[in-house]
Amino acid sequence: MSGSINMLSMDAGTKAIDALWQRSNVISDNVANADTPGYQQKSVSFEDQLSQAISDGSLSAGELDSVSPQVQVESGTISSSDSNGVDMETQMVELMRNQLQYSYLTRGVSDQLSMLKTAASGGEG
């Protein structure tokens, strides 16, 4: 049973890494279009979906498969007809936060893989 829990945990971590990668791309798009008139800032929603999927205390592989990052256009972010609502300071903070989360999760998944490798080799190597 614990083996399946570890694999599900690793699968959830991998999905979260993919979502953070997508968020990084969306933030980069926002930054690149900061001076584009009429551009609407976008964001990625993922954590709320994952939290909802595990809210009952159990998470199956099927439920995890249904959780995927969603790109959303921020409504009402255009401040005037010749500009947009991209706040560069906020985007830079979000990019840094996203990079830290990405580094943390990749390290966690890597550590899980190392533990599985050690277990598979009988504790040697």
C-alpha positions as CSV (number, residue, x, y, z in Angstrom):
1,M,0.0,0.0,0.0
2,S,2.7,2.5,0.9
3,G,4.4,1.9,-2.5
4,S,1.2,3.1,-4.3
5,I,1.1,6.1,-2.0
6,N,4.7,7.0,-2.8
7,M,4.0,6.7,-6.6
8,L,0.8,8.8,-6.2
9,S,2.7,11.4,-4.3
10,M,5.4,11.4,-7.0
11,D,2.7,11.7,-9.7
12,A,1.1,14.6,-7.9
13,G,4.5,16.3,-7.6
14,T,5.2,15.8,-11.3
15,K,1.8,17.3,-12.2
16,A,2.5,20.2,-10.0
17,I,5.9,20.7,-11.7
18,D,4.1,20.7,-15.1
19,A,1.6,23.3,-13.8
20,L,4.5,25.5,-12.5
21,W,6.2,25.2,-15.9
22,Q,3.0,26.4,-17.6
23,R,2.6,29.2,-15.1
24,S,6.2,30.3,-15.8
25,N,5.4,30.5,-19.5
26,V,2.2,32.5,-18.8
27,I,4.1,35.0,-16.6
28,S,6.7,35.3,-19.3
29,D,3.9,36.1,-21.8
30,N,2.5,38.7,-19.4
31,V,5.9,40.4,-19.0
32,A,6.6,40.3,-22.8
33,N,3.2,42.0,-23.4
34,A,3.4,44.5,-20.7
35,D,3.5,47.3,-23.3
36,T,1.0,45.8,-25.7
37,P,-2.2,47.9,-25.9
38,G,-5.3,45.9,-25.0
39,Y,-3.4,42.8,-23.8
40,Q,-5.2,41.0,-21.0
41,Q,-3.0,39.5,-18.2
42,K,-3.3,35.7,-17.8
43,S,-2.9,33.4,-14.8
44,V,-2.7,29.7,-14.2
45,S,-5.1,27.9,-11.8
46,F,-4.0,24.5,-10.4
47,E,-3.6,24.4,-6.6
48,D,-7.3,24.9,-5.9
49,Q,-8.1,21.9,-8.2
50,L,-5.6,19.7,-6.5
51,S,-6.7,20.8,-3.1
52,Q,-10.3,20.0,-3.9
53,A,-9.3,16.6,-5.3
54,I,-7.6,15.6,-2.1
55,S,-10.0,17.4,0.3
56,D,-11.7,14.1,1.3
57,G,-8.4,12.6,2.5
58,S,-8.0,10.2,-0.4
59,L,-6.8,10.7,-3.9
60,S,-6.9,8.1,-6.6
61,A,-4.9,8.0,-9.8
62,G,-8.0,8.7,-11.8
63,E,-8.8,11.8,-9.7
64,L,-5.3,13.0,-10.1
65,D,-5.5,12.5,-13.9
66,S,-8.5,14.9,-14.0
67,V,-6.6,17.7,-12.3
68,S,-4.9,19.9,-14.9
69,P,-3.6,23.5,-15.0
70,Q,-6.1,26.0,-16.5
71,V,-5.0,29.3,-18.1
72,Q,-7.4,32.1,-17.3
73,V,-7.6,35.6,-18.6
74,E,-7.8,38.1,-15.8
75,S,-11.0,39.9,-16.4
76,G,-11.1,43.6,-15.9
77,T,-7.3,44.1,-16.0
78,I,-7.2,46.6,-18.8
79,S,-6.9,50.0,-17.3
80,S,-7.6,52.0,-20.5
81,S,-8.2,51.6,-24.2
82,D,-4.5,52.1,-25.1
83,S,-2.8,50.2,-22.3
84,N,-3.2,47.0,-20.3
85,G,-3.3,45.9,-16.7
86,V,0.0,44.0,-16.5
87,D,1.7,45.0,-13.2
88,M,5.4,44.3,-13.8
89,E,6.3,44.3,-10.1
90,T,3.6,41.7,-9.3
91,Q,4.7,39.6,-12.3
92,M,8.3,39.6,-11.1
93,V,7.3,38.6,-7.6
94,E,5.1,35.8,-9.0
95,L,7.9,34.6,-11.3
96,M,10.3,34.4,-8.3
97,R,7.7,32.6,-6.2
98,N,7.0,30.2,-9.0
99,Q,10.7,29.5,-9.6
100,L,11.2,28.7,-5.9
101,Q,8.2,26.4,-5.9
102,Y,9.5,24.7,-9.0
103,S,13.0,24.2,-7.5
104,Y,11.4,22.8,-4.3
105,L,9.2,20.4,-6.1
106,T,11.9,19.1,-8.5
107,R,14.1,18.5,-5.5
108,G,11.3,16.6,-3.8
109,V,10.6,14.4,-6.8
110,S,14.3,13.8,-7.3
111,D,14.6,12.8,-3.6
112,Q,11.7,10.3,-4.0
113,L,13.4,8.8,-7.1
114,S,16.6,8.4,-5.2
115,M,14.9,6.6,-2.4
116,L,13.2,4.3,-4.8
117,K,16.6,3.6,-6.5
118,T,18.1,2.8,-3.1
119,A,15.3,0.5,-2.2
120,A,15.4,-1.3,-5.6
121,S,19.2,-1.8,-5.2
122,G,18.8,-3.3,-1.8
123,G,20.3,-0.3,0.0
124,E,23.5,-0.5,-2.0
125,G,24.9,2.1,-4.3
